[in-house]
Amino acid sequence: MAHAERGLWKSKLGFILACAGSAIGLGNIVFFPANAYKFGAGAFYIPYLVALVFVGLPLMILEFGLGHHTRRAFPQSLHHAAGRPGEFVGWWAILNASFITMYYITILGWVLGMLIASFGPLFDSPSTALAAFPAIGEMANPAGYFFGMLTSWWPVIFVVVVWALNVLAVSKGTSTIEPFLRFSVPMMWIMMLALIVRGVTLDGGAEGVLLLFTPKPEILADASVWKGAFSQMFFTLSLGFGIMTAYASYLPKKSDHVANSMMVSCMNCAFEYVAGLAVFSLLFVFVIQPKASTLSMMFFIVPQGIAQFPAGVKLFGVLFFALLLIAGLTSSISLVEALVSAMIDKFQVPRKKILAVFAAVGLLGSIAFAWPKVVDPTLDSNGTLGLSLLDLMDHWTFSYGLMAVGLAECLIVGWFFPARRLREEINKIARFKLSPIWDWVIKLVMPIMLTLILGYAIAGEFTAGPYGHDMNTGSIRKLHLLSLAVWLSMTFGGALLFTLLPTRADTAKEERQEGAAHAHRFD
């Protein structure tokens, strides 16, 4: 029943577009350029490429191979590798990704609101946020408009719309996901190329592109640069979410996972470089100093540059936010599908029931991240309660959750499956054969690198104070500790619960055994 519900990709192209669509999202368009700008422009490419070679590609091959070999989603795949401890890690990954899904869809709700406003007042009306945020002062649209929107209940409506789009896209599994991605992924490239042409043809745009490829080698001594590059690699390739394992489980038997991983990685990295060209040309032309965060680049920095275009402001404003919405949807539907497929594999419940429950719970979480209560009118921190919650939860799920999952799956597959066995399975079809070196990259190199990065990050929490301790949250005290407690209890507690619950197959087997024993007593 599980396989009938989950289906298969109709073509290799559909699978590649699905994985590329999952990988290409908001992080590619705004977070990668922001990190590159913050961490020495061209110098950021060096740790980024190291992360790609030693983490990105090997781990993607692992997740593809594991999902295809077991024909199951992430928790059941890891159960196949290491029993219940492995399944626990899989569920922890899925639940960590579920928090990301909820706030990611909230961000897409804000994007939808800005897209709608791009047709009207966004680029030509005065700020609407002065009453709630006096500190905005003379801040021009679209930043002022964005903060005004945050203090209203409109984002809740936008979040409902985005959730509805996600439910529609995954309602029938691959048969509805694939058509959406066949349209959206090429459209993203067309839109991004249009923004590049506009950016580099502005006076000074070419100098911005030159800045992108001008490294500052001294930056490489900063450990935070390497942490940023490795975190970016996990997020940008959708690793540690359970997505790639679920998508690979829908593939036909003869699939080359080495070639697939190389194609998806190249498409994703090429899109990031292209996005860097567009953003850096705008930054240089308009002498904008960005804050290195996804939200500031998305809602303040790039739109501020578009607002200064000599012509076509509304056209390119609509184009930019439409690009963000489409790119975000290709990622969010993969996040939703990862959980749905895991539930189907475990409990063999119809897709529609699982999807309805997850959408209802997820919608409540997304609304919490959109909560419009103003807690910091000075804007020293985030301004609203919802945005503060999003900032805190993103720190734990993104900076720690993804890499912790990557570390655990490397240890599980590397030592218990083991890696050699998976490599031999992958090499049966692969044109470019994996060497035994891959085994040791999975078993030792990646665990050592990820442990050092996580250790550095955790040490920083103790020396500088836990993240968010200095955040202005108004009358709500200790929000940073509360968010950490909620994240740990929901992910670890939920993972333990789902691991211990019997599968439908286990229950049916026990019933058959009891029935046979009962019949035997009357023989």
C-alpha positions as CSV (number, residue, x, y, z in Angstrom):
1,M,0.0,0.0,0.0
2,A,2.8,2.4,0.8
3,H,4.4,2.1,-2.6
4,A,1.1,2.5,-4.4
5,E,0.5,5.7,-2.4
6,R,4.0,7.0,-3.0
7,G,4.4,6.2,-6.7
8,L,7.4,6.6,-9.0
9,W,8.9,9.5,-11.0
10,K,7.7,9.4,-14.6
11,S,11.2,10.3,-15.9
12,K,14.8,11.0,-14.8
13,L,14.2,14.6,-15.7
14,G,11.3,14.8,-13.3
15,F,13.5,13.5,-10.5
16,I,16.4,15.8,-11.3
17,L,14.1,18.8,-11.4
18,A,12.5,17.8,-8.1
19,C,15.8,17.6,-6.4
20,A,17.1,20.7,-8.0
21,G,13.9,22.5,-7.1
22,S,14.2,21.4,-3.5
23,A,17.9,22.6,-3.4
24,I,17.2,25.9,-5.2
25,G,15.2,28.1,-2.9
26,L,15.4,31.3,-0.9
27,G,18.8,30.5,0.4
28,N,20.3,30.4,-3.1
29,I,18.8,33.8,-4.1
30,V,19.6,35.9,-1.1
31,F,21.4,33.9,1.7
32,F,24.4,32.8,-0.5
33,P,25.1,36.4,-1.8
34,A,24.7,37.7,1.8
35,N,27.2,35.2,3.1
36,A,29.6,35.9,0.3
37,Y,29.4,39.6,0.9
38,K,29.9,39.2,4.6
39,F,32.7,36.7,4.4
40,G,35.1,38.4,2.0
41,A,33.3,38.1,-1.4
42,G,35.3,35.7,-3.5
43,A,37.1,34.2,-0.5
44,F,33.9,32.6,0.5
45,Y,34.1,30.3,-2.5
46,I,37.1,28.5,-1.1
47,P,35.4,27.1,2.1
48,Y,32.2,26.7,0.0
49,L,33.9,24.5,-2.5
50,V,35.6,22.5,0.3
51,A,32.2,21.9,1.8
52,L,30.8,20.8,-1.5
53,V,33.6,18.3,-2.2
54,F,33.9,16.8,1.3
55,V,30.3,17.1,2.5
56,G,27.8,18.1,-0.1
57,L,28.5,15.5,-2.9
58,P,29.4,12.6,-0.6
59,L,26.4,13.1,1.6
60,M,24.0,13.5,-1.3
61,I,25.3,10.3,-2.9
62,L,24.7,8.6,0.5
63,E,21.1,9.9,0.8
64,F,20.2,9.0,-2.8
65,G,21.8,5.6,-2.5
66,L,20.1,4.8,0.9
67,G,16.6,5.9,-0.2
68,H,16.9,4.0,-3.5
69,H,18.3,0.8,-2.0
70,T,15.7,0.6,0.8
71,R,12.8,2.1,-1.2
72,R,11.8,3.9,2.0
73,A,11.8,7.4,3.4
74,F,14.5,8.6,5.8
75,P,13.4,7.1,9.2
76,Q,12.7,3.6,7.7
77,S,15.9,3.8,5.6
78,L,18.0,4.4,8.7
79,H,16.0,1.7,10.6
80,H,17.1,-0.7,7.8
81,A,20.7,0.4,8.4
82,A,20.9,0.4,12.2
83,G,17.6,-0.7,13.7
84,R,15.6,1.5,16.1
85,P,18.5,3.9,17.0
86,G,18.8,4.6,13.3
87,E,15.1,5.2,12.9
88,F,15.2,7.6,15.9
89,V,17.8,9.7,14.1
90,G,15.6,9.7,11.0
91,W,12.5,10.9,12.9
92,W,14.6,13.5,14.7
93,A,15.7,14.8,11.3
94,I,12.1,14.8,10.0
95,L,10.8,16.7,13.0
96,N,13.6,19.2,12.9
97,A,12.8,19.8,9.3
98,S,9.1,20.2,10.2
99,F,10.0,23.3,12.3
100,I,11.9,24.6,9.3
101,T,8.9,23.9,7.1
102,M,6.6,25.9,9.4
103,Y,8.7,29.1,9.5
104,Y,9.8,28.7,5.9
105,I,6.1,28.8,4.8
106,T,5.7,31.9,7.0
107,I,8.5,33.6,5.1
108,L,6.8,32.6,1.9
109,G,3.6,34.2,3.2
110,W,5.4,37.5,3.6
111,V,6.9,37.1,0.1
112,L,3.3,36.6,-1.2
113,G,2.2,39.8,0.6
114,M,5.1,41.7,-0.9
115,L,4.4,40.3,-4.4
116,I,0.8,41.5,-4.2
117,A,1.9,44.9,-2.9
118,S,4.4,45.1,-5.8
119,F,1.5,45.6,-8.2
120,G,0.3,48.5,-6.1
121,P,1.8,50.7,-3.3
122,L,5.0,48.9,-2.4
123,F,7.4,51.0,-4.5
124,D,5.5,54.3,-4.6
125,S,3.7,55.0,-1.3
126,P,5.2,56.3,2.0
127,S,6.0,54.0,4.9
128,T,3.0,52.5,6.6
129,A,4.9,51.3,9.7
130,L,5.7,54.6,11.5
131,A,2.9,54.1,14.1
132,A,4.1,50.7,15.2
133,F,7.9,51.3,14.7
134,P,8.9,54.9,15.4
135,A,12.5,54.0,14.9
136,I,11.9,53.5,11.2
137,G,11.8,57.3,10.8
138,E,12.4,58.1,7.1
139,M,13.0,54.5,6.0
140,A,11.6,54.3,2.5
141,N,9.5,51.5,1.1
142,P,9.7,48.5,0.8
143,A,11.3,48.1,4.3
144,G,8.7,50.3,5.9
145,Y,5.9,48.5,4.1
146,F,7.3,45.2,5.2
147,F,7.3,46.2,8.9
148,G,3.8,47.6,8.5
149,M,2.6,44.2,7.1
150,L,4.3,42.4,10.0
151,T,2.1,44.2,12.5
152,S,-1.1,43.3,10.7
153,W,-3.0,40.0,10.4
154,W,-2.7,39.9,6.6
155,P,0.3,37.5,6.8
156,V,-1.9,34.9,8.4
157,I,-4.1,34.9,5.3
158,F,-1.1,34.7,3.1
159,V,0.3,31.8,5.1
160,V,-3.0,29.9,4.6
161,V,-2.7,30.4,0.8
162,V,0.8,29.1,0.8
163,W,-0.1,26.1,2.8
164,A,-3.0,25.4,0.4
165,L,-0.6,25.5,-2.5
166,N,1.8,23.1,-0.8
167,V,-1.1,20.6,-0.1
168,L,-2.3,20.8,-3.6
169,A,1.2,20.2,-5.0
170,V,1.9,17.0,-2.9
171,S,-1.7,15.8,-2.8
172,K,-1.0,12.9,-5.2
173,G,2.7,12.5,-4.6
174,T,5.0,12.4,-7.6
175,S,2.1,12.7,-10.1
176,T,1.4,16.3,-8.8
177,I,4.9,17.3,-7.7
178,E,6.5,16.5,-11.1
179,P,4.3,18.7,-13.3
180,F,4.7,21.7,-10.9
181,L,8.5,21.4,-11.0
182,R,8.6,21.0,-14.8
183,F,7.1,24.5,-15.0
184,S,8.7,26.2,-12.0
185,V,12.4,25.2,-12.2
186,P,12.9,26.6,-15.8
187,M,10.8,29.6,-14.9
188,M,13.2,30.4,-12.0
189,W,16.2,30.4,-14.4
190,I,14.4,32.7,-16.8
191,M,13.5,35.2,-14.1
192,M,17.0,35.2,-12.6
193,L,18.6,35.8,-15.9
194,A,16.4,38.8,-16.5
195,L,17.5,40.2,-13.2
196,I,21.2,39.7,-14.1
197,V,20.8,41.4,-17.4
198,R,19.2,44.4,-15.7
199,G,21.8,44.5,-13.0
200,V,25.0,44.2,-15.1
201,T,23.7,46.8,-17.6
202,L,23.3,49.5,-15.0
203,D,26.2,51.9,-14.7
204,G,28.7,50.2,-12.3
205,G,27.0,46.8,-12.4
206,A,30.0,45.1,-13.9
207,E,32.2,46.4,-11.0
208,G,29.9,44.7,-8.6
209,V,30.3,41.4,-10.5
210,L,34.1,41.9,-10.3
211,L,33.8,42.4,-6.5
212,L,32.1,39.0,-6.2
213,F,35.2,37.3,-7.7
214,T,37.8,39.4,-5.8
215,P,38.8,37.4,-2.7
216,K,40.1,38.6,0.6
217,P,42.3,35.6,1.7
218,E,42.8,36.9,5.3
219,I,39.1,36.1,5.9
220,L,39.9,32.4,5.7
221,A,41.4,32.5,9.2
222,D,38.0,33.2,10.7
223,A,36.3,30.0,11.8
224,S,32.9,31.5,11.5
225,V,33.5,31.7,7.7
226,W,33.9,27.9,7.5
227,K,30.9,27.3,9.8
228,G,28.9,29.6,7.5
229,A,30.0,27.7,4.4
230,F,29.2,24.3,5.8
231,S,25.8,25.4,7.1
232,Q,25.0,26.9,3.7
233,M,26.0,23.6,2.0
234,F,23.5,21.6,4.1
235,F,20.7,24.0,3.6
236,T,21.3,24.7,-0.1
237,L,21.5,21.0,-1.1
238,S,18.6,20.0,1.2
239,L,20.8,17.6,3.2
240,G,19.8,16.4,6.6
241,F,16.1,17.0,5.9
242,G,15.2,13.5,4.7
243,I,14.2,15.0,1.4
244,M,16.7,13.4,-0.9
245,T,16.2,10.0,0.6
246,A,12.4,10.2,0.1
247,Y,12.8,11.5,-3.5
248,A,15.3,8.8,-4.4
249,S,13.0,6.1,-3.1
250,Y,10.6,6.9,-6.0
251,L,13.2,6.1,-8.6
252,P,13.2,3.0,-10.9
253,K,15.7,0.3,-10.1
254,K,18.4,1.3,-12.5
255,S,19.5,4.8,-11.4
256,D,23.0,6.3,-11.4
257,H,23.2,8.2,-8.1
258,V,26.7,9.5,-8.7
259,A,25.7,11.2,-11.9
260,N,22.4,12.4,-10.3
261,S,24.2,13.9,-7.4
262,M,26.7,15.7,-9.7
263,M,23.9,17.1,-11.8
264,V,21.8,18.3,-8.9
265,S,24.8,19.9,-7.2
266,C,26.0,21.6,-10.3
267,M,22.5,23.0,-11.1
268,N,22.2,24.3,-7.5
269,C,25.7,25.8,-7.3
270,A,25.3,27.4,-10.8
271,F,22.1,29.0,-9.7
272,E,23.8,30.4,-6.6
273,Y,26.6,31.9,-8.7
274,V,24.0,33.4,-11.0
275,A,22.1,34.9,-8.0
276,G,25.4,36.3,-6.8
277,L,25.9,38.1,-10.1
278,A,22.4,39.7,-9.9
279,V,22.7,40.7,-6.2
280,F,26.3,42.0,-6.3
281,S,25.6,44.2,-9.3
282,L,22.8,45.8,-7.4
283,L,24.8,46.3,-4.2
284,F,27.7,47.9,-6.0
285,V,25.5,50.2,-8.2
286,F,23.5,51.6,-5.3
287,V,26.3,51.4,-2.7
288,I,24.2,49.3,-0.3
289,Q,25.8,47.8,2.8
290,P,23.7,44.6,3.5
291,K,23.2,42.8,6.7
292,A,24.1,39.2,6.1
293,S,20.8,37.6,6.7
294,T,18.2,36.1,4.4
295,L,15.4,38.3,5.6
296,S,17.2,41.6,5.3
297,M,18.4,40.8,1.8
298,M,15.0,39.6,0.7
299,F,12.8,42.3,2.0
300,F,15.1,45.4,2.4
301,I,18.3,45.3,0.5
302,V,17.5,43.9,-3.0
303,P,14.1,45.6,-3.2
304,Q,15.8,48.9,-2.1
305,G,18.1,48.6,-5.1
306,I,15.2,47.8,-7.4
307,A,13.3,50.8,-6.1
308,Q,16.2,53.0,-7.5
309,F,16.1,51.5,-11.0
310,P,15.9,54.3,-13.6
311,A,13.0,52.5,-15.3
312,G,10.8,49.4,-14.8
313,V,10.7,49.5,-11.0
314,K,7.3,47.8,-10.6
315,L,8.1,45.2,-13.4
316,F,11.3,44.1,-11.8
317,G,9.8,44.3,-8.3
318,V,7.1,41.9,-9.3
319,L,9.7,39.7,-11.1
320,F,11.9,39.5,-8.0
321,F,9.1,38.6,-5.5
322,A,7.6,36.1,-8.0
323,L,11.0,34.5,-8.3
324,L,11.3,34.2,-4.6
325,L,7.8,32.7,-4.3
326,I,8.3,30.1,-7.0
327,A,11.8,29.2,-5.7
328,G,10.4,28.9,-2.1
329,L,7.5,26.7,-3.1
330,T,9.8,24.2,-4.9
331,S,11.6,23.8,-1.6
332,S,8.6,23.8,0.8
333,I,6.8,21.1,-1.1
334,S,9.8,18.9,-0.8
335,L,9.9,19.5,3.0
336,V,6.2,18.6,3.2
337,E,6.7,15.5,1.1
338,A,9.6,14.3,3.3
339,L,7.3,14.1,6.3
340,V,4.3,12.7,4.5
341,S,6.3,9.9,2.8
342,A,7.9,9.0,6.2
343,M,4.5,8.7,7.8
344,I,3.1,6.6,4.9
345,D,6.1,4.2,5.2
346,K,5.7,3.8,8.9
347,F,2.0,3.6,9.4
348,Q,0.7,2.9,5.9
349,V,-2.1,5.5,6.4
350,P,-3.6,7.1,3.2
351,R,-1.7,10.2,2.0
352,K,-4.7,12.5,2.3
353,K,-5.1,11.8,6.0
354,I,-1.5,12.3,6.8
355,L,-1.4,15.5,4.7
356,A,-4.5,16.9,6.3
357,V,-3.1,16.4,9.9
358,F,0.3,17.8,9.1
359,A,-1.1,20.8,7.2
360,A,-3.4,21.6,10.2
361,V,-0.6,21.4,12.7
362,G,1.9,23.1,10.4
363,L,-0.5,25.9,9.8
364,L,-0.8,26.7,13.5
365,G,3.0,26.7,13.7
366,S,3.3,29.0,10.8
367,I,0.7,31.4,12.3
368,A,2.8,31.5,15.5
369,F,5.8,32.7,13.5
370,A,3.6,35.3,11.8
371,W,2.2,36.6,15.1
372,P,2.0,40.4,14.8
373,K,2.5,41.5,18.4
374,V,5.1,44.3,18.6
375,V,7.7,43.6,21.2
376,D,10.5,45.9,20.1
377,P,9.4,49.2,18.5
378,T,13.0,50.4,18.5
379,L,13.9,47.6,16.1
380,D,17.1,46.8,18.0
381,S,16.1,43.2,17.6
382,N,13.3,41.8,15.4
383,G,10.3,44.0,16.1
384,T,7.5,41.5,16.4
385,L,7.0,38.4,18.5
386,G,6.5,36.2,15.4
387,L,9.8,37.3,13.8
388,S,11.6,36.9,17.1
389,L,10.4,33.3,17.4
390,L,11.4,32.7,13.8
391,D,14.9,34.0,14.4
392,L,15.4,31.9,17.5
393,M,14.0,28.7,16.0
394,D,16.0,29.2,12.8
395,H,19.2,29.4,14.8
396,W,18.7,26.0,16.5
397,T,17.2,24.0,13.6
398,F,19.5,25.4,10.9
399,S,22.8,26.0,12.7
400,Y,22.7,22.8,14.8
401,G,19.9,20.5,13.6
402,L,21.0,19.9,10.0
403,M,24.7,19.3,10.8
404,A,23.9,17.1,13.8
405,V,21.7,14.9,11.5
406,G,24.5,14.8,8.9
407,L,26.9,13.7,11.6
408,A,24.6,11.0,12.8
409,E,23.7,9.6,9.4
410,C,27.4,9.4,8.4
411,L,28.2,7.4,11.6
412,I,25.1,5.1,11.1
413,V,25.6,4.4,7.4
414,G,29.4,4.5,7.6
415,W,29.8,2.0,10.4
416,F,26.6,0.0,10.7
417,F,25.2,-0.4,7.1
418,P,28.2,-0.2,6.3
419,A,29.5,2.3,3.7
420,R,31.3,-0.4,1.7
421,R,28.0,-2.2,1.1
422,L,26.2,0.9,0.0
423,R,29.1,1.9,-2.3
424,E,29.0,-1.5,-4.0
425,E,25.2,-1.1,-4.5
426,I,25.7,2.4,-6.0
427,N,28.6,1.2,-8.2
428,K,26.5,-1.5,-9.9
429,I,24.8,1.2,-12.0
430,A,27.2,4.3,-11.7
431,R,29.2,5.3,-14.8
432,F,31.8,7.0,-12.5
433,K,32.6,4.4,-9.8
434,L,33.0,5.4,-6.2
435,S,36.4,4.4,-4.8
436,P,37.0,3.1,-1.3
437,I,38.0,6.6,-0.4
438,W,34.3,7.5,-0.3
439,D,33.9,5.0,2.5
440,W,36.4,6.8,4.7
441,V,35.0,10.2,3.8
442,I,31.7,9.0,5.2
443,K,33.2,7.1,8.2
444,L,35.9,9.5,9.3
445,V,36.5,12.7,7.3
446,M,32.9,14.1,7.5
447,P,32.3,13.1,11.1
448,I,35.6,14.8,12.2
449,M,34.8,18.0,10.2
450,L,31.2,18.2,11.4
451,T,32.2,17.5,15.0
452,L,34.8,20.3,15.0
453,I,32.3,22.8,13.5
454,L,29.5,21.9,15.9
455,G,32.0,22.0,18.8
456,Y,33.1,25.5,17.8
457,A,29.5,26.6,17.6
458,I,28.5,25.1,21.0
459,A,31.5,26.7,22.6
460,G,30.4,30.0,21.3
461,E,27.0,29.6,23.0
462,F,28.8,29.3,26.4
463,T,31.4,32.0,25.9
464,A,29.2,34.7,24.3
465,G,25.9,33.6,25.9
466,P,23.1,31.5,24.4
467,Y,21.7,32.8,21.2
468,G,19.0,35.4,21.8
469,H,19.9,36.2,25.4
470,D,20.3,39.8,24.5
471,M,17.3,39.9,22.2
472,N,14.6,42.6,23.0
473,T,11.4,40.6,23.4
474,G,9.5,43.2,25.4
475,S,7.7,41.8,28.4
476,I,8.3,38.2,27.3
477,R,11.3,37.0,29.2
478,K,13.6,34.1,28.5
479,L,12.1,33.5,25.1
480,H,15.4,32.3,23.8
481,L,15.5,29.5,26.4
482,L,11.8,28.7,25.9
483,S,12.3,28.2,22.1
484,L,15.3,26.0,22.8
485,A,13.3,23.8,25.2
486,V,10.4,23.5,22.8
487,W,12.7,22.5,19.9
488,L,14.5,19.9,21.9
489,S,11.4,18.4,23.6
490,M,9.4,18.3,20.4
491,T,12.1,16.8,18.2
492,F,13.6,14.4,20.6
493,G,10.3,13.5,22.3
494,G,8.5,13.1,19.0
495,A,11.3,11.1,17.5
496,L,11.2,8.7,20.5
497,L,7.5,8.3,20.3
498,F,7.4,7.6,16.5
499,T,10.3,5.2,16.8
500,L,8.6,3.1,19.6
501,L,5.2,3.0,17.9
502,P,4.7,-0.2,15.9
503,T,4.4,0.0,12.2
504,R,1.2,-1.2,10.5
505,A,3.1,-4.2,9.1
506,D,4.3,-5.1,12.6
507,T,0.8,-5.0,14.0
508,A,-0.6,-7.1,11.2
509,K,2.2,-9.7,11.7
510,E,1.4,-9.9,15.4
511,E,-2.3,-10.3,14.7
512,R,-1.6,-13.1,12.3
513,Q,0.7,-14.9,14.8
514,E,-2.0,-14.5,17.5
515,G,-4.6,-15.8,15.2
516,A,-2.5,-18.8,14.3
517,A,-1.8,-19.6,17.9
518,H,-5.5,-19.3,18.8
519,A,-6.4,-21.7,16.0
520,H,-3.7,-24.1,17.1
521,R,-5.2,-24.3,20.6
522,F,-8.5,-25.7,19.1
523,D,-6.8,-28.2,16.8
